[in-house]
Every structure is written in structure tokens, then in C-alpha cells.
């Protein structure tokens, strides 16, 4: 049986997921689309999903009898309401990050899913599906002894004027916040942010770069450089130092060129290109689970923990140099 999927939000990521399901992956069809701008939804319908029905409201799409599962790709402020509606309808839901814009909102989703008694939500933390991170996790779990430290960097070539200092946490570091918990099988207990010399390319509302320091329950110390105006490319780095060795996240596969007395290797500039394959694997995992009436991958609990940690990191930005404790409630058995 083919899974019938409705997509809420047909901007950049919603359109790309629609293309992925319509043209790349098997086992699902796009049967419904919705966007706050109906013209945008109709444009995606005409190009990628001619048989889909365009709904004026996301709530109508979720309630439609022609929709078995929902993709929430709209703006972050709308995520909580749509995910709660999908849970109430008993329909599996894939939600792009953030799960909600506040920790309280994410907790309401966790509570609703626990009350439903089964997993229905997958959060779009795609790095867990990246081949490089999966290779790194295999080595961390088996080859280098107990992890002691993590050194990481998240660099973008540039960001728009609308990108402010807190977005370095909520929009950028959020991926590291999730993937390190998964990589280390650990939770955070504190956060600290320090600010190096400011780049001349940073605008007035953005402190760039910044260094986020995290401590885990097992005592692992993590430092992450967030530098969103690095100019040279989109560059994700991660090194895990263990008791018996260290492991680096592999670089994306690229041709090395020797020419004009130089050794050259290209660096990507677009995050979509860097993680394009992981999006394919991520959505295929969602389709497999949703066809069974459930969800797989990163959970609502993961989204909630990411929200709590993000809030602590933003507080650490505001109190630069101070260590901010991170306290998590007990994890519901549904997510064990």
C-alpha cells in the first residue's frame, strides 16, 4: 500500500522534500499540499505533485481522509500546533526542526504523544542519517575507548542581515546539540558561551564567531566553534578524543586536483549539498515507519531536550562566560 503524504509548507525545504518523495523515494505519494501562500503551494503542485489537493489551512490537510502522514515544513512558530493536530488525528508526522520554538511547546508535544501511547513524531535532525556521522559513531562506540573531549566547528560562508546572535544557537548549533547526544549516548549538564575577537564581516546584531562549551553527564567536554561568516565555504568539523585514540568526521568525498603548483580540494558552500544524501535516507526511514502507523528516528523527546539545551545556550550567550546548568526531567518510558 502506498503511503499518502501531505506537506505543510512549500518553501525551500518543503519543496525539496516534495521532490524527494515524488521523484527519488519509493512507497509514498504526495496527495496534499498547504502553504500560507496558496500560490506557492499551487506552483509546487503544478511542478511536482499534479494529483495533490491544495488546502488553504494546514489543519484541513491533516484532517483530510486522503492523507495518511504529514510533513511539517512551515515556519518554526507554526510547528507546535500542526504536530499536536497530527497526533490528535493519529497520523505519523515528520517535523523539520525546531519541534517547537519553546521548550514548553516541545513538552506539550511530548505529553500529547505519551498520552497517545505510541510514537507518531520524527524530528528532522538529518545528521544522524549522514554517512560520515554514522561511520564516526561506529568508531566512537568501538575503537577509541571512552570519549573524553569533542572539538567541533560549524562554519557558514555568510548569513543574511536578519540573522542575529541567538540564531547561532536555534538555527545553527541546534544540529550539533542533537547529533552529539546521539554520537556520545549522553546528555548535557551545563553550557557556556565565550566570544572571541569579532569578525569585521559580522553585522551589528550578530556576535560572530562564538564558542559554545558543553559538559555532559559522563564528563565529556565539548567545544563548538560557530562561525557563520567564515567566507571560505560551508564546513562541518568534528573530532572525538577518546582514551585510546581519536576519530575525525570524514570530509565529503571530492576530487583532489594537482594543478598550477597547488594541491586543490573543493569546499562546499551550500548546506543542502553537504547533507543531500542524508535527507534521502531520513525521509525513507520516515516512510517505512509511517506505513506501519508509527515513527522512527529522532523523537519528540530529542526535540524537547534540544529545546531545553538551546534555551540554556542562549542564556549563556546573554551571560557570556557564565556556566548555565542544564536540568532535564525524567524521560518517559515511551522513548526508552
N, C-alpha and C positions, 0 to 999 in steps of 0.2 A: 504494500500500500504506500502510495506517495504522500509524504508529509506536506500539508498545506500551510504555508508560512505567510504571515502578514508583517510588513515592515513599516514601523512608525519612525518618520524622519528620513527624508530622501536627499539630505545634503551629501557631503563628500563621502562619509563612511557608510551611510545608508545606501547610497547609490552603488558603492563598491561591493557591499555585501549582496545587494540585489543581483549585480552582475555575476558575482561568485556563485550564487545559488542557481541562477538561470543558465550559466554557461560553463561552469567549471565542475561543480559538485553533482553527485547523483543522489536520488532519494527524496528530493523535495522540489516543490514548485512555489513560485510567488503568486499568491491568489488575491492579495490585498495590499494596498499602499495608502499611507496617510502622511500629510505634512501640514504645518501651519500655513504654508503657502501652497494651495492646491495646484497651482500651475506647475510648481516644481515636481509634485507627485505625478501629474499627468505627463510631464516630459520624460520621467523615468519609465512610466508605463509605456509610452509610445516607443521608447528605445529598447527596453529590456524585458518588459512583462506585459505584453499586449492583452493578455487574458485576465489580468488583475483588475479588481474593482478598486476605485479610488474613493476613500471615505473622508468626509470633512473632519471627523474627530477620531482621535486615537482610540477613545473609549468604544466607539462604534465598530472599529476594526476588531478590537479584542472580543467584542460580543458576537461578531459575525459567525454564523454556523459554517461558513466556508473557510474558517481559519482554525487550524489545529495548534499552532505555536506562533509565538510573537518575537520579533526582533525590535528592541527599543534602541533607536539610533538618533533620537531627537536631542535637543539641548539638555544639559545636565539637570536643570531645575525642574524638568518635567518627568524625570526618570521614576521618582518615587511613586507618583500617582499611577503611572502606567504599569509598573511592576506589581503594585498592590492589586490593580484591576485584573491583571493576568492571573495572579494567584487566586483571587476570588472566583475567577472563571474556571479554575483548574487547568489552565493551559501552560505548558512549558514556555519559559521566557528567557531569551538571551538579552542581557542588558549591557550596552557599552559602559565603560567607566565614565563617571562615578556611578556607583549603585544609587547613591543619593547625595545631595550636596551638604548634608549634615550627618553627624554620627547618630543623632536621634532619629532621623529619617531612615537610615540604614537599619537601625534597631527595630523600627516598626515593620520593615520588610522581613527581618529575621523572625520576629514574633508571629507574623502572619503565616510564614512558611512552616514554622514549627506547629502552629495551630492546624494547618492543613494536613500535617502528618507525613508529608513526603517532599523530597526535593523537587522544585519546579524552576529554580533560577540558576542560570550560569552567568557569571560576570566576565566582561571582555578583557581580562588580563591575558593578552595573547603571548607574552614572553614565555609562559610555561610550555607553550607549544613550539617554540623556536628550536630548531635542530641543535644549534650551538649551546643553548642553555641546557637542553636535555643531555648532551654529551658532558657538559660541565657537571651537572648533578650526579651523573653516573660515577664520575671520578671522585667527586667530593664524598659520595656515600661509601666508596670502597677503596680508594687508593692513597689518600693523603693524610689519614688519621683524623683526629678530632679537629674541626675548624677552629682557628684562633682569631683570625682577622679577615676582613674583606676590604679591599681597596677598589673603588669603582668610580666611574665618571659617566655622566650623561651630558653630551655636548650637541648643541644645535648651531647651525651656521648663523642664524639670525632669527629674531621674532618680531612680530608687529608691535606698533606703539601701544596697542591695547593690552599687551602682556605686562602684568605687574608683578611685584615681588612675591605675593602669595601664590601666584600661578606656577612658580618654580616648584612648589610642593604639589598642589592639587592637580596640575596638568602634566607635569614633567616627572618629578620624583615618585609619583604615585605608582609607576610601573616598577621601580626598584623596591619600593616598600612591599609590594606584593611578592615579587619574584624572589627576594632574599628570604622571606619567611618560608617559601616553598623549597628553596635551594638548601637551606640550613635546617629545615624542620624545627623551627624555633619561633619564639615571639619576642617582641620588643619590650623593654622596661624603661627606657629613657631616650630622650632626644636632645640634641644641642645643635645650634647653628652658629657658625662664625663667618665673618665676611672678610675676604682678602681685599687687596687693592682693587678698586672699582675699575672696570674696563671703560675706556673712553667711548665705546660703542653702545653702552647701556644708556637708555633714556632716563629722564628724571624720576619716573615712578618705578624703576627697576634697579634693585641692587644685584649686580652681576659681575663676577661669579659669586657663588656661595658654597660653603662646605657644610654638609649635614653629617653629624656624628650620631650614630645609633648604638645602643647597647642591647644585647639580647638576654633572655632569661638564663641561657647557658654560659654567659660571659663573653660571647663573641663581640668584638669591637668592629664597627663598620664605619668607614668614611666614604662619603659620596661627594664628588665634585659636580655641581650643577652649573654649567656654563652655557648659556643659551645665545651668546653672541660670539662664538669662538671663531667664526668667519670661514674656517677651512673645510667644514663638512659636518655631516651627521655621524657622530662617533659614540658608540656604546662600548665601555670597557668594564671588565670585572675580573678581579684576581682574588682567589680564595687561598689563604695561607693556612696550612694545617700543621699538625705536629710532625709529620713525616714527609712533607713536600708541599708544593703549591701548584695551583691549576689556574690557567687563564681561559677566559671565554674566547673561543676561536674567532678570528676575523672572518667577515663574509668572504666567500670564495670570489676571487678576482684574478685576472691575468696580471702577472708581473712582467714589465717591459724594460728591456735594457736598450736605451737609445740616447744619442747625443751626450754620451759620457755620464748618464744618470741611470739609476735604478728606480723605476716608477711603478707605483701601485695605486689604482684609483680609490678614492674615498667617496662613499655615497653622500648625497646631500638631502635626501628625502626619506623620512621615516617610513613611508608606505613601501618604498623599495626595499628597505632594510628588513622589514618583517612581513613581506608579502606572502611568503610560503606559510608562515605561522598562522596567518588569518585563514588560509585554506584548511589547515589541519584543525584549527579551533572550531570553525563552522561545521566541518564534517563530524566532529565529536558531538556538537550540539544536535545535529540532525539525527545521529544514531540514538542518542538518549531520548530526544523528544518523541521519536517514533515509538518509544516504549512508555511514553507518558511521564517521563521524569527528566532530570537534568544531570549533567556531568561537569567535570572541570571545576574552575574556581567558584566557590559557593557564595551565598549571601553573607555567611559568616566571614569569609575572606574580605568581602566588600565592606562589611561593618568594621572589621579590625583595621583595614586600610584607612577608613574614615577617621577612626579614633586616633591612629598614628599621624595622619595628615594634620588633624587639628592640633596635636601636640607639637608637630614640626613648625606650624605657622606661629604658635605661641612662642616657640624657641626663636623664630625669626624676630618677633617683636621684643623679645628679651635676650638679645644677642649675647652669647657667651654663657647664659644660664642653662643649667641642666633641668629639663622638664620631665617629670616622671610620666610613664605611660602605664595605666592600670586597665586591665581587661576583665570583664565579668566572666563567669563560668561559661564554657562553651556548651551549647545544647547537644544532647546525645545524637540528634539528627545529623550533625556534622562530624561525628566521630569516624 
